[in-house]
């Protein structure tokens, strides 16, 4: 595996794990009122999406094995460019339902 691809995969796994630590033990209601955690979580999602973008340039074959990578990249773009339309409920839903899968997909290549 190309070193750049490995770096991207490591960034994905590390940032997913850090994001999950940020919200560990929180309820959705607590998340909604914690602006600092929201900002940190959104930044981690941006990094994850950018790591997937970079992975597309260095190893599209690996990228194709990561479920929902297109949606994750699109979500990153919404956070970066449509920041004023981000809904907390959507972010929380992704945290609850999709991040573990992403982590396991990326970690499978490491």
C-alpha positions in Angstrom: 0.0 0.0 0.0 1.2 3.5 -0.8 2.3 5.5 2.2 0.0 8.4 1.3 -3.0 6.0 1.3 -1.9 4.6 4.7 -1.7 8.2 6.0 -5.2 8.9 4.8 -6.6 5.7 6.4 -4.8 6.5 9.7 -6.3 10.0 9.6 -9.8 8.6 9.1 -9.5 6.1 11.9 -7.8 8.5 14.4 -10.3 11.3 13.7 -13.4 9.0 14.0 -12.1 7.7 17.3 -11.4 11.3 18.6 -14.8 12.5 17.5 -16.5 9.5 19.3 -14.5 10.4 22.4 -15.8 14.0 22.2 -19.4 12.9 22.3 -18.9 9.8 24.5 -21.6 9.7 27.2 -23.5 12.7 25.8 -27.1 12.7 24.9 -28.4 14.5 21.8 -29.9 17.2 24.0 -26.5 17.8 25.6 -24.8 17.9 22.2 -27.3 20.5 21.0 -26.4 22.9 23.7 -22.6 22.4 23.7 -21.3 24.7 20.9 -17.7 23.8 21.6 -18.3 20.1 21.1 -20.4 20.8 18.0 -17.5 22.8 16.5 -15.0 20.1 17.4 -17.2 17.4 15.9 -17.8 19.3 12.7 -14.1 19.9 12.3 -13.4 16.2 12.7 -16.0 15.4 10.0 -14.3 17.9 7.7 -10.9 16.2 8.3 -12.4 12.8 7.7 -14.0 13.9 4.4 -10.8 15.5 3.2 -8.9 12.4 4.0 -11.3 10.5 1.8 -10.9 13.1 -0.9 -7.1 12.6 -0.8 -7.5 8.8 -0.7 -9.5 9.1 -4.0 -6.4 10.7 -5.6 -3.9 8.2 -4.3 -5.8 4.9 -4.2 -9.3 4.8 -5.7 -9.4 1.1 -5.3 -9.2 1.2 -1.5 -11.7 4.1 -1.5 -14.2 2.1 -3.4 -14.2 -0.4 -0.6 -15.3 2.2 2.0 -19.0 2.1 2.3 -20.8 5.4 1.7 -17.6 7.3 0.9 -19.4 9.6 -1.5 -22.0 10.6 1.1 -19.2 11.3 3.6 -17.4 13.5 1.2 -20.6 15.3 0.4 -21.3 15.8 4.1 -17.8 17.3 4.5 -18.6 19.8 1.7 -21.8 20.8 3.3 -20.0 21.4 6.6 -17.3 23.5 4.9 -19.5 25.4 2.4 -23.0 25.2 3.8 -22.1 25.5 7.4 -25.2 27.7 8.1 -27.6 24.9 7.0 -26.1 22.1 9.1 -28.7 20.4 11.4 -27.6 19.0 14.7 -30.0 16.1 14.3 -28.3 15.0 11.0 -24.9 15.2 12.6 -26.0 13.2 15.6 -27.6 10.6 13.4 -24.4 10.1 11.5 -22.5 9.8 14.7 -24.9 7.2 16.0 -25.3 5.1 12.8 -22.4 5.5 10.5 -19.1 6.3 12.2 -18.4 2.8 13.5 -18.8 1.4 10.1 -16.5 4.0 8.6 -13.9 3.2 11.2 -14.0 -0.5 10.6 -13.9 -0.1 6.8 -10.8 2.1 7.0 -9.1 0.1 9.7 -9.5 -3.1 7.6 -6.8 -1.8 5.3 -4.3 -1.0 8.0 
